Amino acid sequence: MKRLLSLSACLMIAMLSFAHDFKKDGIYYNIISTTEPYTVEVTYRGTSYNSYSDEYTGSVNIPETVDYSGKTYSVTSIGSDAFSGCSGLTSVTILNSVTSIGSNAFGDCSGLASVTIPNSVTSIGGYAFKYCSGLASVTIPNSVTSIGISAFSNCWGLTSITIPNSVTSIGSSAFYGTAWYDNQPDGLVYAGKVAYKYKGTMPANTSITLDEGTLGIAGSAFRDCSGLASVTIPNSVTSIGSSAFSNCWGLASVTIPNSVTSIGEDAFYRCTGLKSVTIPNSVTSIGAYAFYYCRGLTSVTIPNSVTSIGLSAFRDCSGMTEITSNIQEPFAIDYCWNGVDKSIPLYVPAGTKEKYQSTVGWKGFTNIIEMKETTGIRSIDEGLLTMECSTEGRLQGKNEAGTWYTLDGRKLSGRPAQKGVYIVNGRKIAIK
């Protein structure tokens, strides 16, 4: 009996010691797909990234394919923690089959002086090269679209970074503690076409206009910039990163353009000066805590394009007086409206009131009102009122009060100066 127990224990120890699927030419692999096309990722030795120290040293060349047990596998990714802590690693060449570099893949590789990233890689994970203090330069290929949080943080020797226009999303602190960032002048620092970080102390009542062609706003780009009063975002930006404007207490005005598809976690957290927000029809996701504690926010309009609203996205927006949701098929949301007065009007598309009344996160509202139109305009009078517009854009002899909408239902921040047809107080108005 003791012999059987000892044999079982030995087998268990062996299994624990070699959790990777196989080793070939000094590189450890995990099998990702056992059916065609067969794929693997590069990984570490053992059950944990720190089970063994320095399992990779010197120069490592990662092949495009590897043969194992009668099959040929494509090497498609560098797995999370794969080379983490390998201080003896000096250079890595990655060939064109790899499409992603996982989180902390090369973290704490202090001896790494050279890395070749191929034109097949589309994403670099969070902390991927953190504390790679030996890196002096990095060229990111034009296939990469996203760089994760702290990806190159504390790479003290990194003086040169080439970031292509393909990159639209950069996580917070991606280049923190690098010589490249430290050498940038105070003010808004760009990384490629992404507004990366406002460096230094921002003066009170600052207005920022992002460059035309800006593709993204990085995580924490303006975090704690209490002096920011307004920001103009061009119609090229596709993503607003996590905590991008968090704790910007003075931010009173922001227009999110129709190019933006995602609003990250904590993006406008504690922006207590914000009064109203219209989220455009391009946005599909609103991250957790995105507008949490925006107590000055009085109204919000959510388009039907939104398919995901994160945990507590509008929690403690206690100043809210009305909500407009154009979502046709309401989905459950967790704690989204906690701290919001549930007796305020919640405007929903025609024919959806019962759905909202039975959906978690929405059903607590007691004043759900169906709109006559699905555009966000609550009613439209068929008559057309014509107003004359002076050279300064003022309406002559007419009442300007009310909420203005474009014909496609986009809520405006105030009276438009441009000529055109609008809707205000339920009437079509032509400004000439």
Buried (B, 14 or more C-beta within 10 A) or exposed (E): EEEEEEEEEEEEEEEEEBBBBBEEEEBBBBBBEEEEEBBBBBBBBBBEBEBBEEBBEEEBEBBBEBEBEEEEBBBBBBBBBBBBBBBBBBBBBBBEBBBBBBBBBBBBBBBBBBBBBBEBBBBBBBBBBBBBBBBEBBEBBBBBBBBBBBBBBBBBBBBEBEBBEBBBBBBBBBBBBBBBBEEBEEEBBBBBBBBBBBBEEBEEEBEBEBEEEBBBBBBBBBBBBBBBBBBEBBEBBBBBBBBBBBBBBBBBBBBBBEBBBBBBBBBBBBBBBBEBBBBBBBBBBBBBBBBBBBBBBBBBBBBBBBEBBBBBBBBBBEBBEBBBBBBEEBBEBBBBBBBBBBEBBBBBBEEBBEBBBEBEBBBEBEEBEBBEBBBBBBEBEEEEEEBEBEEEEBBEEEEEEEBBBBEEBBBBBEBBEEEEEBBBBBBBBEBE
